[in-house]
Amino acid sequence: MSDQFFVQKPALTPLFFCAAALWASCAAGLVVLEAITGAGLHAFGFAGLAVAIVCAVLLVRRGLSSVVLLVLGAGLGMMCACVGALHMHLAQDIAHRNGLTQYRFQIVEDVHESEYGRYSIAIASDEAGNSFRVRVNLPADSDALCWDVFYKQCSIRAPSQAAQSYYWRKGCVGSITPYDLDLRKPKGPLGLIAHIREAGLSEYQSSSGEGVLLLRSIAFGDRGSLFASPFYGTVKRCGLAHIVAVSGAHLSIAVAALALLLQILRFPKRLSICFQAVFVVAYVLFTGAPHSAVRACAMVLCLLFAFFGKRRNMALNSLSVCIIVFLALQPQLALSTSLALSAAATLGIVLFSGYFSWWIYTFLNCARPLCEILGMTFAALFCTLPITVSLFGQLSFIAPLSNVLVAPVFAILCVGGMLAAVLSALFHAPLFCVLAVGFAQLFCDTLTLLANVPYAATVVSAPWWLIAFTTLSAGVAIIKLWPRPSWKAAASLVSSLLAFALALIVCAPTSHGTEIVMLDVGQGDAFVLRSGKDALLIDTGNQDSAVLQALARSGVHHLDAVLISHPDSDHCAALPSIIQFVEVDRVLVAKDLLDCSCFNCRSLRLSAGDIPLVGLECGSAFSWGAFSARVLAPESFVDEGGNDDSLVVRIEIDANSDGVGDASALFCGDAETEVLDTLASKGELDSVDILKVGHHGSKHALSPELLEVLTPRIALISAGQNNRYGHPNPDTLALLEEAEVEILRTDTSGDVVCIIEASSLKVSTLR
């Protein structure tokens, strides 16, 4: 039966090598040219031009050659990077010297939610005809959508030193923070698109719940509310982040599912493809036609219309042309995660969807169209895996099952969500939207059940180049070997994956001794205190991917508890993500936090979900592995969970279990000298080996008198590089240096590991 589904090996075309080299050299060039201007920048561009000319001559004289096209792509990529960098530097100069100027701003992305508020990207145009991209920090009550227009007299604020690389990657010259917006719809075709989308979204305004968030995301590209909700963690845990992204993977799977429905209805092949193309265009309209959706649309249309060509390589060449055109028009896209996901998903579908479908057809013996949909889904997942793992620091073991379930119903969710909105608007009948939301909610409930399966996902950390190399090697091996489906091959693959998962989850934690690890999570706190398989996390930071990757680097897949020093976001905001990907037994907080009605305390209680919350008070003691802890403060809340209400915990470590402490540590969250000096005056503080410096090493974190009491050997300071608060403060560092304390900081050393043994205290750093 499987021979009826046999698929020939794919062939990588010379044009693909050219496009890949162009992308790689353009991305590398943009990174290098961020800090280069003037003659150096022009020299880089002319070098690329020279390489391109030489290769063009060789192609004319000697004919088509993959190697020459590869070098040609590298030369063209250098030229694109030079043009992109030159445009950025000129735009920065114009924007920052303009001062107070009247601008027209057009929003080109939907609103994003972050811990710092709501923001979007807009194109700012001045009266002289200059235009550039800026970040717009939006008011909390703003209902801005893609393509909305507003006018403002303002100045463009240059990014801070810490944020320069982020703005460069986004192609933005700076930011503005308007306190009020007079939003208007654009005129012409964009205005019509914006009105269509707004009308569709408005049909779902009266609904609530996870189902409506999912529908708004996959049918209309409105992802801000979903990303800000706890349910997005469930989606990522199930390995389905690609279905809510406006990307080639998202659109390709939806089109494949639609093709299955049309095939069941016995539509002719060519007519079916025309219907699919109409759906793709309609999708772009309903999502507001943001640049990411237009790029995804172009790639998927290449796949669709490749059917009308009689050559096998037409789809791959079409994808290559798309990449070259996109990067030529906007070189900064070489650093875009959105384009990388779209291109990787499309490439996976072109190369491997038929092969994966062949395996599925052999073992499941289901309808061939369904096998093709599942094959496309797994092919897209396979090629986007290096990007998603590197970005999010997580790997879903349940993704194969969840993708099998989602593929057949994806077209119903996507097409049905759009049709329900249209029918509700035409007939003034909200019942259509109610039915669509109900179906979506049922699907969300299924995902929640899958996400709650033990070890459904785990944290993973590895250099991006290693993950990419591993995936590339696997892809090359598949193409070279092209093994036919067999139960023997399947058993070997499954056993290898199970062995890997077992080693990752069970064996890795036992390979560690007694350690205190300060995790590099940017401007926030996160510390792992581990003894073999027993581990406790003190604070979580506020960057989900950073803390997940850091936990993975330390081999932590189970936590006896997470202790939150206080409910500021830089100490607890990543808790929901940790709970999704790491087994957590309980969450420890100050006792008064359990009843405090302030926003931060209520948010923290909600973010713990179903994990038991345990309140700690002065004198509370607990232990795990070689560690034992005693709470010193607070006696009661005086600041609604603020810095002065931070849990202060003294920890004793008995590394060899002989009943005698081998080291001690003091953790004090964001508590500063006012709190700590009071404890010292009461005789609650004593000498420690390791001091976690309070409030990221702020100006008032320490005093000479306090250091005389604590006499630490090692001071740990967690702070983000070039953070806007100036942490750690120079005066605090000077105090520690004068006391001859060894200072270890995440902003300069990355992760810091303190290894405690019976007769020694050793330190190692990530960098």
ABEGO torsion letter per residue (X at the ends): XAAAABBBBBBBBAAAAAAAAAAAAAAAAAAAAAABBEAAAAAAAAAAAAAAAAAAAAAAAAEBBAAAAAAAAAAAAAAAAAAAAAAAAAAAAAAAAAEBBBBBBBBABBBBBBAAEBBBBBBBBBAAGBBBBBBBBBBAABABBBGBBBBBBBBBBBBBAAAAAAAAAAGBAEBBBBABBBBBBBBEAAAAAAAAAAAAAAAAAABBEAAAAAAAAAAAGBAAAAAABAAAAAAAAAGAAAAABBBAAAAAAAAAAAAAAAAAAGBBAAAAAAAAAAAAAAAAAAAGGBAAAAAAAAAAAAAAAAAABABAAAAAAAAAAAAAAAAAABAAAAABAAAAAAAAAAAAAAAAAAAAAAAAAAAAGBBAAAAAAAAAAAAAAAAAAAAAAAAAGBBBAAAAAAAAAAAAAAAAAAAAAAAAAAAAAAAGBAAAAAAAAAAAAAAAAAAAAAAABBGABBBBBBBAAAAAAAAAAAAAAAAAAGBBBBAAAAAAAAAAAAAAAAAAAAAAAAABBBBBBBBBAEBBBBBBBBBEABBBBBEAEABAAAAAAAAAAAGBABBABBBBABABAAAAAAAAAAAAABBBABBBBBAAAAABABAAAAAAAAAAEABBBBBBBBGBBBBBEABBBBBAOBABBAAGGBAAABBBBBBBBBAAGAGBBABBBBBAEABBAAAAAAAAAAGABBBBABBBBBGGGBAAABBAAAAAAAGBABBBBBBBBGBAAGOBBAAAAAAAAAAGBBBBBAAAAEBBBBBBBAABBBBBBAX
